[in-house]
Every structure is written in structure tokens, then in C-alpha cells.
């Protein structure tokens, strides 16, 4: 279940705007382009489409879920492909992209509605996602998710 939880949140906040022309902007190294790639990933996982993940996850991709467990590219894709993980909504509430040469750092927050093995789950999550241009292609190399805890009401 822990590995599935990681996969579930790995693509929780794939954000930005989802048009093919934005992928070209990412190739130029723009913040909007990296956000556009994130949007493509987000839309794909909601549809259960793994082709975008197969294309953009680096072969050495590492994703770390809120429970601290790491996962790789193949398991992440398989959990979505076999229906173990299903997303119904990913609503972005915050996002920011910073560029450092051929590296884009995406920080975001969002509300996720999904199911794991048929069990419904909702979560408020913050993510840090790293994109790197490798051999002329943008690849998602790292993902870290943290579940946001409810604010204390201070008794």
C-alpha cells in the first residue's frame, strides 16, 4: 500500500497548461514551458494515459511520496496502467517554476481526488518536481510530495 500511495501522489500536482506549443516553450527553457509539461502529465494521469509518463519520465526517475518511500519509473507507470491508482481530479491551488540553465524546479500545491485499489482518497499536497533537459529532451527526473496537515486552531 505504501508504494501505491507514492505512485498516487507522484503525479498529484502535475500542473501548468496543456497544449503542444508549450512543450516547445519548455525546450527554450521557459518557466511556462515547464509548467506546460506538468499540465500534460496531470491531464494524462487523470485520463489514465501512461504514454506521457513513458515519454517524459527519465529512466532513472525517482519519486518520493509523503510517507518517505521512493519509487521508480516502471512501478509508477504500472500502477496507473493496471488501474491500481486512478485519479478523478487534481485541482492546483499554487504553482511556481524557477529555471537554472537546463533545469526547471516546479513547486506546487493542490487538492487531489483519487482511488487506490478502489478505496477513495483525497489529499492536500505540496510537491517539488525537477525537470532536466537531457540530450535535447525535457525529462522529469525527480518528484517529492508532502501531505499538508490541517492548520492548528490553537486551543
N, C-alpha and C positions, 0 to 999 in steps of 0.2 A: 504494500500500500504506500510506503514511503517513496518508492521510486515513481509510482504513478502520480503521487502528489507533486513531485518535482516536475514531471512532464507537464502536468496540468498548468502549473504556474509559469513554466518556462516561456510560454507564449502569451501570457496573460496580457501584457501591455505592449504588444507589437502595434505601434502607433504611427500616425502621420497621415499622408494622403495617398490614395491608391490608384495612381494612373501610371501607365508605362513611361510617359515622358519624364516622370520624376526619378525613375531609375537612371535615366541619362544624366539628370542633375546630380545624382549621387556619384556618378562616375567623374563628375567635375569637382567633387569634394565639397559639396554644399550641405549645410545643415538640413535644408528642406529635402534634399535628395535622400539622406539617411533616414529622415522621418518618413519619407515616401516608401522606402524599402520596409520599414517597420510596419507601415499600414498594409503593405502587400502580404506580409507574414500574418498579421492579425486577421485580415479578411479570409485568408486561406484556411487558417486553423478553425475559424468559425464554420466554414463550409466543410471541414474535414478533408481538405485537399492537401496532400503531402508533397505534391510536386514542387511547390515553392520552397518548402523546407529542404528537400533534396537538392535544390539548386543553390540556395543561399547559406545553408549551414556549412561551416568549414569541416573538413574531415576530422580535425582534432577539436571540434566544438566541445565545450564543457558548459553545462548548465547546472546551477546550484539553486535548489528550491529553498523555501522558508525553513525547512527542517534541517538544512545544512548538508543534505545528501547530494552528491554530484551525479550527473548523468551524461551520456554521450549522444552523438548524433543518431546512431542506429536505434537506440531504445526510444528516444524522443519521437522519432518518425513512426516506429512500430506501434507505440501506444495510441497515436492518433489514427493510424491506418486500420488497426484491428477494432477500433471503437471503444477501447478501454477508457479513453479520455474523449469527451465530447464537450465542445464549447457552445453555449447558446448566445452569449453576449460578452463583449469586452468594452466597457464604457470608460474612455480616457477622461481623467479629470485634471491631469497636469502632464506636461512634457517639455523637455529641453534637450537640445543637441549641441554639443561642442565639437569642433574639428581640431585635430592636431596632425597636420600633414595628411597621411593616408589612413588615419584612424578617426573614427567617429564614436563619441561616447554619448549614448542615449540614456537619459534619466527620466522616468515617468512614474505616474501613479494612475490606478484605475480600479474599477469595480468589475469583478469577473463573475459570471454565472456559467456553471459547467456541471458535468457529472463525471464521476469516476466509478467505473464498474456499476453504472446505473444509479448511483447514490448522488443526489443533488448537493452542490456545494456553491457557496458564494463567498467571496473574499475581497477585501480592500488591500491592494498590494502596491508596493513600490518596487521598481526594477532599475537595474543598471545593465545596459546591453552594450557590448563592444563590437563595432564593425571595423574591418580592416580590408584595405584594397590589396589583394594578392594576385599577382600575375594578371593585372588589368581587370580583375573581377572583384566586386564587393562581396565579402563573406562575413557572416555573423559568427564570431569566434568565442564569445563568452556571454553568459546570462546569469544574473544573480537576482533573486526575488526575496523580498522581506514582507511578511504579512504585517499590516498596520494594526496596532492594537487600539481599541476604543480609548478615547481620552478619559482620564480620570475626572470624576465630578468633584473631587476634593471634599470629603465629608467633614 
